[in-house]
Every structure is written in C-alpha cells, then in structure tokens.
Amino acid sequence: MGNFVNIGLIGYGFMGRAHSNAYLQACKFFPHTIEPRLRVVCGRDQKKLDDFAENWGWEETENDWHRVIERPDIDIIDICVPNDMHKEIAVAAAEAGKMIICEKPLAKDATEARIMLEAVRENGKPNMVCFNYRRVPAVALAKRIIDEGRLGRIFHYRAKYLQDWTINSNLPMGGSQWRLDAQAAGSGVTGDLLSHSIDLALWLVGRIQRLTAMKKTFVNNRPLERDPSVLSRVEIDDACAFLAGFENGAMGTFESTRFARGRKNQNAFELNGEFGSIAFDFEDMNFLEYYDYRADSSYRGFTKIQVWDGDKHPYMGHWWVPGCGLGYEHTFIHAMSDFLYGLEQDRKLCPDFEDAYQTQLVCDAVLASAASGEWSNLQVLVPSN
Ligand SMILES: NC(=O)c1ccc[n+]([C@@H]2O[C@H](COP(=O)([O-])OP(=O)(O)OC[C@H]3O[C@@H](n4cnc5c(N)ncnc54)[C@H](O)[C@@H]3O)[C@@H](O)[C@H]2O)c1
C-alpha cells in the first residue's frame, strides 16, 4: 500500500456512519493499492463531531464545509448531508478540483443536478453517486444474468420500495426529520426511495421513454420539530406510483410509499423475460429468485439462489465462508471498494453524476406527471450532449 487518498466527509449522520465504516473496511477485505485516509469530518455540533471523529478514527474536524473544500490536502469530498446542500457543496468541490462522492438523490431536482453535472464535466475528476443497491451481491448477480442474455427479451420490470415510518401524523417535520420537508428534501418518496428503483431500472433494463404517475400525501399537516405547537403544511409525496415504457419495449411499474405498515425497507423488484424471470427483495438480500424456462422441465421452477455459495458470486469471494450472509453496510463497503478500483485502474465509475442526472430527470418527470395527470415524455427531457 502506501498510496493514500485523503477524504473530507461532510455530514456525520446515518450516511456519515455508513461511509466511515466502508472506508475502514474496504481495504481490509478487498486488495487495493490506494487506501482511503479519514482526514477530516465536518459538522456543526462540536461535541457530537468530536465523539464521531474519535469513534471512527477521523483525524481532524471542521465546522464549516467551505474550509474542508479549501484544504489542499483533501482529495475526495464525500457529501452526506441533506439533499438541499448537495448542489452548493458539489459545485464548490468540483471548482476546487476535488473528486466527489455524493449521496443520492444527486439533487433536489434535475435543474440543480444539471448544474452539478456540468461542474464535474468541467473538473474532469472521478465522481460517484451512492446508489448502493447496485452493490448488493444478489443485485449484481441479477445484472450478470441479464447481461448474459439468460432472460432474453425483457417484458416487465416491476419495482416496489416500501417503508412505514411516517404513518404517525404526530411525527414532526424539519430539522432531523428533513425528509418530510420539501425545502430540504426536494420531494418525498420520489427522490428518497423511487430514485433507487429508477437507478436500478436504468441499469438493469435501459432508458425510460415515457411515464404516467400518481402521488399522494396522506398527512397534510405536521408539527414542526423546532416548535411542535406549530402545524405546517406537508409538501412532499408520502406515496408515489408510476407506469413506464422503456426504450427497448419493456413495461415498467413502480410503487413507493412510507405508509406500508410492516414494511421497513422493502426495496424489491421482479424482471420477467422471454426465457426467465428474476426477483429480489432487500429484506431477504442474500437471495435472488431465478426462473429458467430453458431448464429441464421436470425440475423447472423458481430457484432461490443463495448468493453466498462460492467465489463466483459478485463480491462474495472476499467475504466469509458459504452460509454467512452480508448486510446493509456491505453495500457501502462494495461501493467504496469499487471507487478505489476505478482510481487504481483509471476507469469510469458507475453510477456517476451522468447516471444520477438521468435518474433525476426521471424523478422530475414522475412528479410533473403526477401534478398534471398527463404522460411525461422523457425523450424531450434527455439532453443530446
Ligand atoms: N444510499 C442510501 O441508501 C441512503 C440512505 C440514507 C440517506 N441517504 C442520503 O444521504 C444524505 C444524508 O442523509 P442521512 O440519512 O445521513 O441524514 P442525517 O440526517 O442522518 O445526517 C445528515 C447530516 O448532515 C449534517 N448537516 C446538516 N447541515 C449541515 C451543515 N450545514 N454543515 C455540515 N453538516 C450538516 C447533519 O448534522 C447530519 O450529521 C441524503 O442525501 C440522503 O438522501 C442515502
């Protein structure tokens, strides 16, 4: 080893923890010639920041993200703050010549995302957006099955992303509950959850041509976190569903909600093709269901592939013995490891700002269609350059 990339992490909440852990583990399980160095973490509450830095081994702290970007010793800016801060930080980081790792969704909307995309095109440095579900071994296996042509022509992509944590109408909005505040989040489940399903759809199936959507806000007013005596209007979508036509002729159905009692993080999809089907559910993430129509008909049926049964499964050769499954945190370890491989091998990393911009265009089209009741045509939205 001996080669380091210095990380400047902005935000030390949920994703700050997931990314810190990933940087620490990536080189312990995957062979790398470049090692991430946890150089500086940025946040506003110094006591919490000190505790965080000590726990995860960050060398220094900063309270103002501008100062992190100004530091010449920082190579990568890692953006783990609410969505409304992504654009300003990413553009400043790009202008300062940094590499960027940004949490999803890329931005609050495609207008912001476009500005960010232009900034990283100008800077020309590696960048990545953390659509981490691509790095679930079972999902990477699904991609391989499709690319090997085992499903043949794809007819259907059926996605659902369900949670249940906002059903309580007394749950406050704003502050730490920034996901319920449209000013901070941009949108509700569309940007937060459907963006993951859309990223997987674009990766596994291809570009979306047109769509029609419906969204719903079930709780219209919520108390503010900073003053619970004040009820404020909720402007995010609590649930959203859409029908889509892919460029290759496949049909897509997408559903997302935070009002599905009992569902905690059910990010699931099924693909049906000419020669077979595959189905995945993150709540059972070590398995991939596969139906192979061309198998011997005496034994044909949905097979629940245990994605831990040998070195041939994506990522698994670097982990435990067969039967010992992986969890949520491994998706981020894989993402950071893949980022390092991209640097070491000088190859494009996916999903990057280009890919995430495409996802953002679809999110905007979904929200536009839900508002107007009309079909949205993506072809007119996708830029030619
Ligand atoms: N890939 C995924 O599956 C996934 C999962 C969760 C969140 N996310 C994304 O990650 C991002 C962060 O979400 P989270 O769940 O970690 O949020 P969080 O609320 O847990 O953490 C946000 C952090 O940002 C900090 N912050 C806010 N304003 C700041 C400022 N001005 N300067 C410095 N720090 C500031 C907060 O103090 C907190 O540490 C969001 O874009 C979210 O959509 C992605």
The ligand as an SDF file (V2000), in Angstrom:
LIG
                    3D

 44 48  0  0  0  0  0  0  0  0999 V2000
  -27.7830    5.4520   -0.2120 N   0  0  0  0  0  0  0  0  0  0  0  0
  -28.7780    5.3200    0.6340 C   0  0  0  0  0  0  0  0  0  0  0  0
  -29.4380    4.3020    0.6730 O   0  0  0  0  0  0  0  0  0  0  0  0
  -29.0940    6.4440    1.5850 C   0  0  0  0  0  0  0  0  0  0  0  0
  -29.6680    6.1660    2.8300 C   0  0  0  0  0  0  0  0  0  0  0  0
  -29.9100    7.2430    3.6820 C   0  0  0  0  0  0  0  0  0  0  0  0
  -29.6360    8.5460    3.2910 C   0  0  0  0  0  0  0  0  0  0  0  0
  -29.1110    8.7660    2.0550 N   0  0  0  0  0  0  0  0  0  0  0  0
  -28.7940   10.1470    1.6190 C   0  0  0  0  0  0  0  0  0  0  0  0
  -27.6950   10.6400    2.3660 O   0  0  0  0  0  0  0  0  0  0  0  0
  -27.8430   12.0350    2.6160 C   0  0  0  0  0  0  0  0  0  0  0  0
  -27.7780   12.2610    4.1300 C   0  0  0  0  0  0  0  0  0  0  0  0
  -28.8370   11.5310    4.7290 O   0  0  0  0  0  0  0  0  0  0  0  0
  -28.7070   10.9460    6.2220 P   0  0  0  0  0  0  0  0  0  0  0  0
  -29.7500    9.9060    6.3700 O   0  0  0  0  0  0  0  0  0  0  0  0
  -27.3120   10.6060    6.5330 O   0  0  0  0  0  0  0  0  0  0  0  0
  -29.1450   12.2360    7.0260 O   0  0  0  0  0  0  0  0  0  0  0  0
  -28.9000   12.5330    8.5600 P   0  0  0  0  0  0  0  0  0  0  0  0
  -29.9620   13.4970    8.9440 O   0  0  0  0  0  0  0  0  0  0  0  0
  -28.7330   11.2880    9.3550 O   0  0  0  0  0  0  0  0  0  0  0  0
  -27.4860   13.2510    8.5610 O   0  0  0  0  0  0  0  0  0  0  0  0
  -27.3150   14.4890    7.9020 C   0  0  0  0  0  0  0  0  0  0  0  0
  -26.0580   15.1210    8.4500 C   0  0  0  0  0  0  0  0  0  0  0  0
  -25.8610   16.3690    7.8020 O   0  0  0  0  0  0  0  0  0  0  0  0
  -25.4230   17.2780    8.7970 C   0  0  0  0  0  0  0  0  0  0  0  0
  -25.5910   18.6540    8.3590 N   0  0  0  0  0  0  0  0  0  0  0  0
  -26.7410   19.3100    8.1000 C   0  0  0  0  0  0  0  0  0  0  0  0
  -26.4540   20.5890    7.7600 N   0  0  0  0  0  0  0  0  0  0  0  0
  -25.0920   20.7100    7.7840 C   0  0  0  0  0  0  0  0  0  0  0  0
  -24.1790   21.7740    7.5440 C   0  0  0  0  0  0  0  0  0  0  0  0
  -24.5960   22.9990    7.2020 N   0  0  0  0  0  0  0  0  0  0  0  0
  -22.8470   21.5300    7.6580 N   0  0  0  0  0  0  0  0  0  0  0  0
  -22.4030   20.3200    7.9990 C   0  0  0  0  0  0  0  0  0  0  0  0
  -23.2200   19.2830    8.2580 N   0  0  0  0  0  0  0  0  0  0  0  0
  -24.5370   19.4880    8.1610 C   0  0  0  0  0  0  0  0  0  0  0  0
  -26.2530   16.9010   10.0000 C   0  0  0  0  0  0  0  0  0  0  0  0
  -25.7410   17.4310   11.1960 O   0  0  0  0  0  0  0  0  0  0  0  0
  -26.1020   15.3840    9.9540 C   0  0  0  0  0  0  0  0  0  0  0  0
  -24.8770   14.9720   10.5090 O   0  0  0  0  0  0  0  0  0  0  0  0
  -29.1580   12.4330    1.9730 C   0  0  0  0  0  0  0  0  0  0  0  0
  -28.9240   12.9640    0.6950 O   0  0  0  0  0  0  0  0  0  0  0  0
  -29.9220   11.1170    1.8590 C   0  0  0  0  0  0  0  0  0  0  0  0
  -30.8640   11.1020    0.8060 O   0  0  0  0  0  0  0  0  0  0  0  0
  -28.8230    7.7450    1.2110 C   0  0  0  0  0  0  0  0  0  0  0  0
  1  2  1  0
  2  3  2  0
  2  4  1  0
  4  5  1  0
  4 44  2  0
  5  6  2  0
  6  7  1  0
  7  8  2  0
  8  9  1  0
  8 44  1  0
  9 10  1  0
  9 42  1  0
 10 11  1  0
 11 12  1  0
 11 40  1  0
 12 13  1  0
 13 14  1  0
 14 15  2  0
 14 16  1  0
 14 17  1  0
 17 18  1  0
 18 19  2  0
 18 20  1  0
 18 21  1  0
 21 22  1  0
 22 23  1  0
 23 24  1  0
 23 38  1  0
 24 25  1  0
 25 26  1  0
 25 36  1  0
 26 27  1  0
 26 35  1  0
 27 28  2  0
 28 29  1  0
 29 30  1  0
 29 35  2  0
 30 31  1  0
 30 32  2  0
 32 33  1  0
 33 34  2  0
 34 35  1  0
 36 37  1  0
 36 38  1  0
 38 39  1  0
 40 41  1  0
 40 42  1  0
 42 43  1  0
M  CHG  2   8   1  16  -1
M  END
$$$$
